[in-house]
Amino acid sequence: MRLISVNVGQAIDAEWAGKLGRTAIDKKAVTRRVGVRQNGLEGDERADQPNHGAPTHAVYSYAREDYDWWEGELGRELRDGQFGENLTTSGVDVSGAVLGERWRVGTALLEVSGPRIPCVVFRNWMDEPGWLKRFTDAGRVGAYLSVVETGELGVGDEVEIVARPEGSVTIAESVLAYHGDKDVLARILAFPGHGSYWDRRAERLLR
């Protein structure tokens, strides 16, 4: 289990980038070792701060194996970083990672915090028919990570799972909770240390 690409990007103005008109989804691979700070990777920017600026969205990870699956579905090549992820992994079951799971990558310690919920910017960037529904239904959404310990990482570093809470919910399952599966959401809320985001999501769903 290792990193095969580390990707960063700066925000640009783009007419297709939703109401904000600005996005940093176009991440490019870097070969240098990169510092990991509390708010994400050095040299990386998150344009949409209201939706992606929280500490729980500090780093986004996607599996090369899921890219390979999508290439078969879409009939096109997909480069590392195409989905806007910071870390492209090999050998890591990202969809099967559980909330609260911790990864040691380089000298940094990261914690799985939640799934990627696709937005209009991602849809326009990919320019694929029905992309939001297809991406969600496939369950291969990647994982957001918060930074527990700062450090540095680089291509080729091992991804070591150092903690995996029992009874937690997988990334794939958490997508169901986001979209209204109350049984899965209840499991998340019952788990000690669940992110406050899920409390807010539960309040919205109950309304």
C-alpha positions as CSV (number, residue, x, y, z in Angstrom):
1,M,0.0,0.0,0.0
2,R,1.7,3.2,-1.1
3,L,1.4,6.6,-2.7
4,I,1.8,6.6,-6.5
5,S,1.1,10.3,-7.0
6,V,1.0,13.5,-4.9
7,N,-1.1,16.2,-6.5
8,V,-1.5,19.9,-5.7
9,G,-3.2,22.9,-7.4
10,Q,-4.0,26.6,-7.2
11,A,-7.4,28.1,-7.7
12,I,-8.2,29.6,-11.1
13,D,-11.2,31.6,-12.4
14,A,-13.5,29.4,-14.5
15,E,-17.0,30.2,-15.9
16,W,-18.0,26.6,-15.4
17,A,-17.0,26.5,-11.8
18,G,-20.5,27.0,-10.3
19,K,-21.7,30.1,-8.5
20,L,-18.2,30.8,-7.1
21,G,-16.6,30.8,-10.6
22,R,-13.3,29.7,-9.1
23,T,-11.9,26.2,-8.6
24,A,-8.7,24.3,-7.7
25,I,-9.9,20.9,-8.9
26,D,-7.1,20.7,-11.6
27,K,-4.4,19.1,-9.4
28,K,-1.0,18.3,-10.9
29,A,1.5,15.7,-9.8
30,V,4.7,16.9,-8.0
31,T,7.8,14.8,-7.5
32,R,9.2,16.7,-4.5
33,R,8.4,15.8,-0.9
34,V,5.5,17.9,0.3
35,G,4.8,19.3,3.7
36,V,1.5,18.3,5.4
37,R,0.0,21.1,7.5
38,Q,-3.2,21.2,9.5
39,N,-5.1,22.8,6.6
40,G,-3.7,20.4,3.9
41,L,-0.7,20.0,1.7
42,E,1.8,22.8,1.1
43,G,1.3,24.4,-2.3
44,D,-2.3,23.2,-2.5
45,E,-5.4,25.4,-2.4
46,R,-9.1,24.9,-1.8
47,A,-11.1,27.5,-3.6
48,D,-14.5,26.8,-2.2
49,Q,-13.8,27.4,1.5
50,P,-17.4,27.2,2.7
51,N,-17.8,23.7,1.4
52,H,-14.2,22.4,1.3
53,G,-12.3,24.5,3.7
54,A,-12.9,22.5,6.9
55,P,-10.1,20.6,8.7
56,T,-12.0,17.4,7.8
57,H,-11.4,18.2,4.1
58,A,-7.7,18.9,4.5
59,V,-6.6,16.1,2.2
60,Y,-8.5,14.1,-0.4
61,S,-7.4,10.5,-1.4
62,Y,-8.4,8.4,-4.4
63,A,-7.4,4.8,-5.3
64,R,-5.7,4.1,-8.7
65,E,-7.7,0.8,-8.8
66,D,-10.9,2.9,-8.8
67,Y,-9.5,5.0,-11.6
68,D,-8.8,1.8,-13.6
69,W,-12.4,0.7,-13.1
70,W,-13.7,4.1,-14.3
71,E,-11.5,4.0,-17.4
72,G,-13.4,0.8,-18.4
73,E,-16.7,2.5,-17.7
74,L,-16.0,5.8,-19.4
75,G,-13.8,4.5,-22.2
76,R,-11.1,7.2,-21.6
77,E,-7.8,7.5,-19.8
78,L,-7.8,9.1,-16.4
79,R,-4.6,10.5,-15.1
80,D,-3.7,10.6,-11.4
81,G,-5.2,13.7,-9.9
82,Q,-8.0,13.8,-12.5
83,F,-10.6,13.8,-9.8
84,G,-8.9,16.5,-7.8
85,E,-7.4,14.3,-5.2
86,N,-4.2,15.1,-3.4
87,L,-3.1,11.5,-2.8
88,T,-3.4,8.8,-5.4
89,T,-2.9,5.4,-3.8
90,S,-2.2,1.9,-4.9
91,G,-3.2,-1.2,-2.9
92,V,-5.4,0.8,-0.5
93,D,-9.1,-0.1,-0.2
94,V,-10.2,3.5,0.1
95,S,-13.9,2.8,-0.3
96,G,-13.6,0.2,2.5
97,A,-11.7,2.5,4.8
98,V,-13.8,3.4,7.9
99,L,-14.5,6.7,9.5
100,G,-11.8,7.3,12.2
101,E,-9.3,5.0,10.5
102,R,-5.8,6.5,10.7
103,W,-3.0,6.3,8.1
104,R,0.6,6.9,8.6
105,V,1.9,8.3,5.3
106,G,5.5,9.6,5.4
107,T,5.9,11.3,8.7
108,A,2.3,12.6,8.7
109,L,-0.7,11.0,10.5
110,L,-4.0,11.3,8.7
111,E,-7.5,10.3,9.7
112,V,-10.4,9.2,7.4
113,S,-13.1,11.8,8.0
114,G,-15.7,11.3,5.3
115,P,-16.7,10.6,1.7
116,R,-16.4,12.9,-1.3
117,I,-19.9,14.2,-2.2
118,P,-19.7,15.2,-5.9
119,C,-20.7,18.8,-6.8
120,V,-21.6,20.8,-9.9
121,V,-17.9,21.8,-10.4
122,F,-16.9,18.2,-10.5
123,R,-19.7,17.4,-13.0
124,N,-18.7,20.2,-15.3
125,W,-15.0,19.3,-15.0
126,M,-15.6,15.7,-16.0
127,D,-18.2,16.6,-18.7
128,E,-19.8,13.1,-18.5
129,P,-23.5,12.5,-18.9
130,G,-25.2,12.0,-15.6
131,W,-21.9,12.2,-13.8
132,L,-23.1,13.1,-10.3
133,K,-25.4,10.1,-10.1
134,R,-23.0,7.7,-11.7
135,F,-20.2,8.7,-9.4
136,T,-22.3,8.4,-6.3
137,D,-24.0,5.1,-7.3
138,A,-20.7,3.5,-8.0
139,G,-19.6,4.0,-4.4
140,R,-16.0,4.7,-5.5
141,V,-16.0,8.3,-4.1
142,G,-12.6,8.5,-2.4
143,A,-12.0,9.6,1.2
144,Y,-11.4,13.0,2.8
145,L,-8.7,13.0,5.5
146,S,-8.0,15.3,8.4
147,V,-4.5,15.9,9.7
148,V,-3.8,14.5,13.1
149,E,0.0,15.0,13.0
150,T,1.8,17.3,10.6
151,G,4.8,16.1,8.6
152,E,5.8,15.4,5.1
153,L,5.1,12.8,2.4
154,G,6.1,11.9,-1.1
155,V,5.6,9.5,-4.0
156,G,6.5,5.9,-3.0
157,D,5.7,6.4,0.7
158,E,4.0,3.5,2.3
159,V,0.4,4.0,3.5
160,E,0.3,2.2,6.8
161,I,-3.1,1.7,8.5
162,V,-2.2,2.2,12.2
163,A,-5.7,2.3,13.7
164,R,-9.1,1.0,12.5
165,P,-12.0,1.5,14.9
166,E,-14.3,-1.4,15.4
167,G,-17.9,-0.9,14.6
168,S,-17.3,2.2,12.4
169,V,-18.8,2.8,9.0
170,T,-17.0,2.5,5.7
171,I,-16.6,5.3,3.2
172,A,-19.0,3.5,0.8
173,E,-21.6,3.1,3.6
174,S,-21.2,6.8,4.7
175,V,-22.4,7.9,1.2
176,L,-25.7,6.1,1.9
177,A,-26.0,8.0,5.2
178,Y,-25.4,11.3,3.5
179,H,-28.2,10.6,1.1
180,G,-30.7,9.7,3.8
181,D,-30.1,6.1,5.0
182,K,-31.1,6.6,8.6
183,D,-29.9,3.2,9.8
184,V,-26.3,3.9,8.6
185,L,-26.5,7.5,9.9
186,A,-27.5,6.2,13.3
187,R,-24.4,4.0,13.3
188,I,-22.3,7.0,12.6
189,L,-23.9,9.1,15.3
190,A,-23.5,6.2,17.8
191,F,-19.8,6.0,17.1
192,P,-17.6,7.9,19.7
193,G,-15.6,10.7,18.1
194,H,-17.7,11.0,14.9
195,G,-17.3,14.4,13.2
196,S,-19.7,17.2,14.1
197,Y,-20.5,17.3,10.4
198,W,-22.6,14.2,10.8
199,D,-24.6,15.9,13.6
200,R,-25.4,18.8,11.3
201,R,-26.3,16.4,8.5
202,A,-28.7,14.5,10.8
203,E,-30.4,17.7,11.8
204,R,-31.0,18.6,8.1
205,L,-32.4,15.1,7.3
206,L,-34.7,15.2,10.3
207,R,-36.1,18.5,9.2
